[in-house]
Amino acid sequence: MNSSGRVVVVGAGPVGLWLAAELALGGVRPVVLERELERSPHSKALGLHPRTLEVLALRGVEDGFLRTGGRAPGWHFGMLPTRLDFSALPTQFPFLLTQPQAETERLLEERARALGVRVLRGHRVTGLAQTGDEVVLEVAGPDGGYELRAGHVVGADGAGSAVREAAGIGFPGSESTFYGFLGDVELSDPPAPGASWHGEHGALMAAPLPDGRVRLVGYDPAAGAAPLTLDELRATARRIAGTDFGARSPSWLSRFGNATKVAARYREGRVLLAGDAAHRHFPAGGVGLNVGVQDAMNLGWKLASAVRGRAPESLLETYHAERWPVGVALGEHTRAQTVLITGVSAEGRAMRELFSGLLEGNRELARTLAMRLSALDVTYAEPGGDGVVGARAVLGEGLFRHFHAGTPVVLSADGGVVADGVPVVRVPAAELPRPGLAAALIRPDGHVWRVFEDAGEVAGAVRELWPAVGAGVSG
Ligand SMILES: Cc1cc2nc3c(=O)[nH]c(=O)nc-3n(C[C@H](O)[C@H](O)[C@H](O)COP(=O)(O)OP(=O)(O)OC[C@H]3O[C@@H](n4cnc5c(N)ncnc54)[C@H](O)[C@@H]3O)c2cc1C
């Protein structure tokens, strides 16, 4: 095929896999290049937040996740004793789904492959060059090096992104100055699930894992960057929690730093970045994978539209405009949480006490933070606009299924609306984004695209924003 229609996704982590599936749904079947031969058995992330569950539900694949994951009614902010309550949030999924990253990736790969995506394992991208209207990738494959030409390349290749580096995109921010610890271990004397400790010797949280082990994770001010040993993990736990819980048989011992960076641009010509390749941070609040999947949801339909000629290439600029501020906000709130987690001095502990008390007594503050952590507050509304266009559409249970095909959807209070190529769904006027509307056009990613006081304008707007295109393309 002509390389201009080919899209290559670099990295088969959760973000690359969801993006590939979204592209395939949009009629562009990408190639995914992954350097590792096997998926890692170790799970960095352990949870899916409400907005990610909505994203999965917009494509009708949430059941597999809900069946295998556990439900927690809320989550922590900076490991404060007062937990954030998700149960009253405005979503069909008001909980945190506990789910190891390895299982999330297995399900996402299953989804991508079902849509015809090719995942090539053992193929490491080593360089790229943009020439005119194509990108030339250098790849080290199982049978040696080769070049691959593509119209667009997405770097979903994690924090050390080779794509970002080769495209010359800066990654400004701060380097790691301290490290957290993580041990997936068997415990003879396990604490209650989700139990946590904080004091002058550090912070520790215990999270149960599906294989019967428990993750001991936290911050030890006495530790450095050297590889973690079981003896050290036990000594750390004794200092912080007063016991090592009889920890033994680790399946994974690791450390992670507090480097916090956001890519200078999410798009450089025909190269785009998503997930950890675009933003990295201390894993406080368990949000990185979630934000990355939401990047992919924003990018997938836009890139497919641009490749298929449904939309101008400039639509891709809105990906940077909408998601870069989310990456910056992610760095800010994880840094704020990091101060709370690592605040082991008398002053730090006083700050935690004060903040936790405020959260306990101020429901509005707690709700605001819960909306932030769960990503339900993410809006692409323009400053000075009506606050509705660009906002996340709050969908009732029966509405998600209309988005399964990956097209926009018209919600209409007026029975007479017709529009070519997109579902038109009759809803009570109260379910439209604001009072006084006759209809709303919702983007494939579940954000409000346009609103109408006059239902007669819907068909024309759909023709302009979602014109018909020919058959899909594959790489
Ligand atoms: C200790 C810890 C706990 C965490 N807990 C949570 C949590 O609870 N919730 C949460 O949401 N997030 C959490 N995160 C963050 C989360 O794990 C990451 O945000 C997530 O993995 C990012 O996904 P990704 O697909 O962008 O990148 P990655 O998962 O890093 O995947 C990138 C893929 O690209 C491949 N690759 C890299 N370079 C190349 C190359 N040159 N060529 C080809 N392939 C390449 C890699 O092999 C990898 O498969 C945690 C992180 C850590 C460290």
The ligand as a Gaussian input file, in Angstrom:
#p B3LYP/6-31G(d) Opt

LIG

0 1
 C        4.919000       1.793000      40.529000
 C        3.907000       2.305000      39.560000
 C        2.563000       2.231000      39.873000
 C        1.610000       2.722000      38.985000
 N        0.299000       2.643000      39.328000
 C       -0.618000       3.145000      38.486000
 C       -2.012000       3.046000      38.789000
 O       -2.421000       2.478000      39.800000
 N       -2.905000       3.567000      37.900000
 C       -2.485000       4.164000      36.743000
 O       -3.337000       4.637000      35.987000
 N       -1.182000       4.251000      36.423000
 C       -0.250000       3.760000      37.257000
 N        1.062000       3.820000      36.916000
 C        1.447000       4.414000      35.619000
 C        1.200000       3.440000      34.471000
 O        1.816000       2.211000      34.727000
 C        1.708000       4.057000      33.180000
 O        1.166000       5.354000      33.081000
 C        1.305000       3.230000      31.954000
 O        2.009000       2.015000      31.895000
 C        1.587000       4.025000      30.680000
 O        1.196000       3.265000      29.575000
 P        1.885000       3.514000      28.151000
 O        1.234000       2.547000      27.229000
 O        1.891000       4.958000      27.847000
 O        3.420000       3.143000      28.370000
 P        4.081000       1.775000      28.804000
 O        3.204000       0.991000      29.681000
 O        5.447000       2.136000      29.305000
 O        4.214000       0.970000      27.435000
 C        5.132000       1.365000      26.453000
 C        5.412000       0.165000      25.552000
 O        6.294000       0.582000      24.520000
 C        7.301000      -0.390000      24.357000
 N        8.480000       0.296000      23.811000
 C        9.292000       1.163000      24.442000
 N       10.246000       1.611000      23.611000
 C       10.015000       1.017000      22.418000
 C       10.670000       1.092000      21.164000
 N       11.744000       1.866000      20.965000
 N       10.179000       0.358000      20.131000
 C        9.080000      -0.439000      20.297000
 N        8.433000      -0.546000      21.497000
 C        8.897000       0.185000      22.528000
 C        7.518000      -0.934000      25.753000
 O        8.109000      -2.224000      25.718000
 C        6.105000      -0.966000      26.291000
 O        5.444000      -2.182000      26.006000
 C        2.034000       3.322000      37.779000
 C        3.387000       3.395000      37.461000
 C        4.326000       2.898000      38.341000
 C        5.786000       2.993000      37.986000

